[in-house]
């Protein structure tokens, strides 16, 4: 992220000016050593952006379109930078801050041509938020006090970057069976269970094969006036390639 910000600042903010861009903590000792115009991007906080967390795993497909594995989605973290300008004149510092502010406001997302390293290899965007109101648990005055320096004009830059989670699970085999749907009347349910060959022997449950009967057209619901000996209706599947069975229980309103 530092390399990406450096490229963006040099291209769109500094624009060839003789200005150093560093990532140092602006402490009193560091400030005392500065004798050239400098832009400082100090990373002072890293937190996960919970509002952008995704819980749905991503499908990974092969060349045939089959799902081979599922990967945990990337997590997004907010990197907070304290952006300051250091020169011999306050007016020059203000001009540098103005150019930096214009640069960051122009880009709601980091341009892809400045992304470096692993950030450039990802398809997910990197967001930029600048000069937003501080959160209730942190203020810039507290940051300056922790650094031991005096408060001066600065920009609070928040960069929201994705970090991949190296975690994946192998997907199960694809479903190749054709569904079979059975529509039964309440009275026919007992008859169908007997045809299934369901019986208990010594606490062990065994199931035999279904013997299809007359049936009704696929997708046609049963009405309460239909006979009680109504048998199963298969919406799909064949004897050679039987599909899964779904039974829909009706309510006898008679």
PESUL-V118034 format. One record per residue. N is the residue number from 1. SS is DSSP state (a for helix, b for strand, c for the rest). NEAR is the number of other ideal C-beta (glycine too) atoms within 12 Angstrom. D_CENTER is the distance of its C-alpha to the mean C-alpha in Angstrom with 1 decimal. Layout:
n,ss,near,d_center
N,SS,NEAR,D_CENTER
N,SS,NEAR,D_CENTER
This chain:
n,ss,near,d_center
1,c,33,19.9
2,a,23,23.6
3,a,20,24.8
4,a,31,22.5
5,a,41,23.8
6,a,26,27.3
7,a,25,27.2
8,a,38,26.0
9,a,39,28.6
10,a,24,31.4
11,a,22,30.7
12,a,26,30.2
13,a,35,31.7
14,a,25,34.5
15,c,16,35.6
16,c,10,38.2
17,c,23,39.6
18,c,15,40.9
19,c,27,38.3
20,b,24,36.8
21,b,33,33.0
22,b,28,32.3
23,c,25,29.8
24,c,26,32.4
25,c,23,32.7
26,c,36,35.2
27,c,22,37.7
28,a,14,41.4
29,a,13,42.4
30,a,21,40.0
31,a,24,41.0
32,a,12,44.7
33,c,15,44.3
34,c,24,42.8
35,c,12,45.4
36,c,17,43.3
37,c,24,40.8
38,b,31,37.4
39,b,41,33.9
40,b,39,32.0
41,b,40,28.2
42,b,35,28.0
43,b,28,24.7
44,b,29,25.4
45,b,24,22.2
46,b,19,18.7
47,b,22,16.4
48,b,19,12.7
49,c,24,11.4
50,a,13,10.6
51,a,11,10.3
52,a,22,7.0
53,c,19,5.6
54,c,18,3.2
55,c,10,6.3
56,c,10,6.7
57,c,18,7.8
58,b,23,8.3
59,b,18,12.0
60,b,19,14.3
61,b,15,17.5
62,c,12,20.9
63,c,7,23.5
64,c,8,24.5
65,c,10,21.2
66,c,16,21.2
67,b,21,18.1
68,b,20,19.1
69,b,18,16.3
70,b,18,12.8
71,b,22,10.6
72,c,20,8.3
73,c,23,4.9
74,c,29,5.9
75,b,24,6.9
76,b,28,8.4
77,b,27,12.1
78,b,33,14.8
79,b,34,18.0
80,b,32,21.0
81,b,42,24.1
82,b,40,27.6
83,b,43,29.1
84,b,41,32.9
85,b,39,35.8
86,b,34,39.0
87,c,27,42.3
88,c,13,46.0
89,c,12,45.8
90,a,14,43.5
91,a,13,43.7
92,a,22,42.2
93,a,27,39.4
94,a,19,38.6
95,a,22,38.7
96,a,35,36.2
97,a,30,33.9
98,a,20,34.3
99,a,29,33.4
100,a,41,30.3
101,a,26,29.2
102,a,19,29.9
103,a,32,27.8
104,a,33,24.7
105,a,19,25.1
106,a,18,25.5
107,c,30,22.1
108,c,16,19.1
109,b,22,17.1
110,c,37,18.5
111,c,23,20.5
112,a,19,19.5
113,a,14,23.1
114,a,27,23.1
115,c,28,20.0
116,c,22,21.5
117,a,16,20.8
118,a,18,17.4
119,a,33,15.8
120,a,20,17.9
121,a,13,16.8
122,c,21,13.1
123,c,13,12.1
124,c,25,9.5
125,c,21,11.7
126,c,37,13.3
127,b,25,14.5
128,b,37,18.0
129,b,25,19.5
130,b,31,23.2
131,c,23,25.9
132,c,19,24.0
133,c,12,25.9
134,c,18,25.6
135,c,15,24.1
136,c,7,26.6
137,c,8,26.4
138,c,22,27.0
139,c,17,29.4
140,a,31,30.5
141,a,17,34.0
142,a,17,32.9
143,a,28,31.3
144,a,26,34.6
145,a,14,36.6
146,a,19,34.7
147,a,26,35.4
148,c,16,39.0
149,c,26,39.3
150,c,15,40.3
151,c,18,38.0
152,c,24,37.8
153,c,26,35.8
154,c,36,32.2
155,b,36,28.8
156,b,36,25.7
157,b,40,22.9
158,b,35,19.2
159,b,37,17.0
160,b,34,13.2
161,b,39,12.1
162,b,31,9.3
163,b,26,10.7
164,c,21,10.1
165,c,18,10.8
166,c,10,13.8
167,c,14,13.6
168,b,18,14.2
169,b,15,16.4
170,b,11,18.9
171,c,19,18.8
172,c,12,22.0
173,c,10,24.6
174,c,14,24.3
175,c,12,26.3
176,c,12,29.5
177,c,17,31.7
178,c,19,32.7
179,c,18,32.3
180,b,25,35.6
181,b,25,36.0
182,b,36,39.0
183,b,31,40.4
184,b,36,43.0
185,c,32,45.3
186,a,23,45.7
187,a,22,49.1
188,a,31,47.9
189,a,27,45.2
190,a,18,47.9
191,a,22,49.6
192,a,31,46.4
193,a,20,45.8
194,a,17,49.3
195,a,23,48.8
196,a,23,45.7
197,c,16,48.1
198,c,18,46.2
199,b,15,48.5
200,b,10,48.6
201,b,10,50.8
202,c,7,51.0
203,c,7,47.6
204,b,9,45.9
205,b,12,44.2
206,b,13,44.9
207,c,16,43.9
208,c,13,45.8
209,c,13,45.1
210,c,28,45.0
211,c,16,48.0
212,c,21,46.9
213,c,20,49.3
214,c,16,50.1
215,c,25,46.8
216,c,27,45.9
217,c,13,44.2
218,c,18,40.4
219,c,14,38.4
220,c,15,41.6
221,c,19,41.4
222,c,32,44.4
223,c,16,46.5
224,c,16,48.5
225,c,12,51.7
226,c,24,51.0
227,c,19,53.0
228,c,20,51.9
229,c,19,52.2
230,c,31,49.2
231,c,29,47.5
232,c,34,44.0
233,c,31,42.5
234,c,31,40.3
235,c,23,37.9
236,c,19,37.1
237,c,23,38.0
238,c,12,41.3
239,c,13,43.7
240,c,8,42.7
241,c,14,39.0
242,c,20,38.4
243,c,21,35.1
244,c,19,33.5
245,b,26,35.4
246,b,21,34.3
247,b,25,36.9
248,b,24,36.9
249,b,19,39.3
250,c,24,41.3
251,c,15,43.3
252,c,19,47.1
253,c,11,48.1
254,c,13,51.8
